[in-house]
Amino acid sequence: MSNESLANLMTETRRFAPPAEVVAGANVTAAAYEAAAEDRLGYWAEQARRLSWEREPTETLDWSNPPFAKWFADGRLNVAYNCVDRHVEAGNGDRVAIHFEGEPGDSRAITYAELQREVSQAANALGELGVATGDRVAIYMPMIPEAVIAMLACARIGAPHSVVFGAFSADALATRIEDADARVVITADGGYRRGAPSALKPAVDEALTRPGAANVRNVLVVRRTGQDIPWTSGRDVWWHEAVGRQSTEHTPEAFDAEHPLFILYTSGTTGKPKGILHTTGGYLTQVAYTHHAVFDLKPETDVYWCTADIGWVTGHSYIVYGPLANGATEVLYEGTPNTPHNGRWWEIVEKYGVTLLYTAPTAIRTCMKWGDDIPARFDLSSLRILGSVGEPINPEAWIWYRKHIGGDRTPVVDTWWQTETGAMMISPLPGVTLAKPGSAQTPLPGISATVVDDDGNEVANGSGGYLTLTEPWPSMLRTIWGDDQRFLDTYWSRFEGRYFAGDGAKKDEDGDIWLLGRVDDVMLVSGHNISTTEVESALVSHPRIAEAAVVGATDPQTTQAICAFVILRGGAPQEEGLVEELRAHVSKELGPIAKPKRILAVEELPKTRSGKIMRRLLRDVAENRELGDVTTLTDPAVMDLIQTKLPSAP
Ligand code: 6R9
C-alpha cells in the first residue's frame, strides 16, 4: 500500500439492534467503555480479579522496556486451578465442563470434578516422566478430551505447551518440536475424520527421527481409535497406563504472572513459523474477560460451543482457557461438519441445546453452499448469540448466519483478533452494539486500536489504511520464542510505538472498523489499492455465489488485474452469461475499478486448517507460477483440482 491508502468501496446499510432480553441481562453494558476510557489500567486490574490469585498483583502494567510488556508481574497464580479446581471448590463440581461428541457418535460428559481428577492424574504422570517446570511439551492430538486435559496438565505444572495441528505433516511437527526444544510429545494413535480413523502416531515417529528432535525423551500416547501403530519401547508410553495409575490428587503450584504458558506457531506468508509466546496472568485475564463479555456467558444455564480445532489459537483461548476459567459448560466435537451428513453440526446444537456458538466465516459459507434446508431440519431455538472469527465475514454470510442459524433473532458478534493478540480485541458487545453486518466495529473496553495511513497518521472516518494497536493489552504476545529481534521487526518497526497487525482496515463514517484482509493480499489496480475482502463480499452478495477468493495477478496494463475464484451456490452447472453478470454485479456494488478481469468457477478453495483462504497459492495459479508451500493446507489436492479448471487464455 505505498501509493494510496485502501480504496473504501463497500457500503452496507443494514443495522440490527441487540434483542431486548440480551440487553436486559447483559454481563457488560455501555458503561464499561466509559470506565475503561477513564482508567484503562484500573479497568484491567479489575478484570484480573475474575481470577483466583495465590498472590494478588499490586502492579498492573510494567511498560518500562517497550514493547516487552509485563502484566500483573508481582501476582502469582495457577492456570489449571483457575480453570478447574476453583469451580469444584465453589460447589460446582457436578457441572458438566465438557460434553464430548466423537465423530462416530460416541459421547462423554465430563464434570468439573472429573476434570479435576483427570488433570491431576495427567499432571502427576508428566511429573513422573521427568517434565519439570519450564520444560516444553508438544501436543499433537485429535479433538478429544485428553487434548484439553493435556494442555491443562502442562499449565498445572508450569510446563509450556506447544500444540501442533493434528493435520500437520511430520515435517511441520518436527520443525516445531525442534524450535521449542520439546522434551515430551503427547499424541494419540489416531482420531476420527470423515468417517474413518486417521493415524497420528506415525507422523510423530517420523518427526522424531530428525536430529533436531533428539531431546524428546518420551511420547505419551492416548488410545483413541485402537488402530495398529508402531511402538518404540522405552520411549513410548500409553496414556491409559501412565496416567491411569496416578493419584487423582495433585497440589497446584502457583507461578509468576509472567511465567510462560504456551508457544503457538503461526506461519506467516514467508519464513519459518513464528513461535508466539503467551504468558500466564494477563493472558488468562483477557481470555476470561472477553469470553464473559462478548458471549455474555451465564455459566449456570449456557451451553457454549466453539467449533475450532485446539491447534488454532481460537481453540486455546476459547475452547480451553477462556470458557473453563469462567466455569462454562461446553461442547467438544471431534470431527468434520459433514460426517455422516451435512447437518451434523446442527444436530449437535439440537442435542446439547447449544446457546452460544463460535465458528468461522469459511464454515458459514460452506453451509450456505450446502443449502438453507439443512439447518432448517433441526431445532436451533436454543441459540442466543453467534460468534465469528478467523476472516472478515462477508455481509451476506453474516446475514445468512443470523437468519438461518440464529432464527433472525440472535446477535452475531464478529470478533477480530490474532494468535499474537491472544484474545479478542475488536468486537461488538451483544447487549450494547447496534450491529453492522460485516464489521467488527469497536475495540473492546480497555483495548486501543485505530487505522493509520502510510505515515502512521490516524485516517479520517470514511478512509482506509492499516490496523494498528496503540496501547499494550494483557494477553499480548510477549515475544517470538527465541527471537526478540524478529518480534521487534515484525510487529513494532512499521509504526513507531505501535503494534502493526498486518491487516488492512477502514473506518466508516461512524468510526466503526471494517477489516479488509491481510495487507499482503491487497491489490494494486491502476493506482488504486483495493481490498480482496470487499470484492469477495460483493461477489458473495450475488445469489449464485457461496464463496469467493480474489487475488491480484500481474498485468501489463493495470499493474495487477483482479482475478476471482468462485464457488457456486447449489453447485454447477454454470449458466451461460454468469461471468458477465457477476462482473456487472461487482461493478454495480463497488464501481468499475473493482470489476474482476477473470472469474473462474471452482469446486473448492485452498484453505488452512483454521479456515483461512490461502490467496498466495491462488496468485501462483493466476500468474502461472509453480505453487509455493502447500504444507499447511487442509487438503493439498484442492490445488490440482483448481489447476485443471484453468482455461489457457484469460
Ligand atoms: C483468531 C485468529 C489472525 C488473522 C488476522 C486477520 C484474520 C481473524 C478476523 C479476521 C477479519 C475477523 N482475522 N479474525 N479478519 N475479521 N473477525 O484467527 O488468529 O489464526 O492468528 O489469524 O486472521 O487477518 O490478522 P490467527
Residues whose N, C-alpha, C, O or C-beta is under 5 A from the ligand:
A	BS01	6R9	V313 S388 V389 G390 E391 P392 I393 D414 T415 W416 W417 Q418 T419 E420 A501 D503 L515 G517 R518
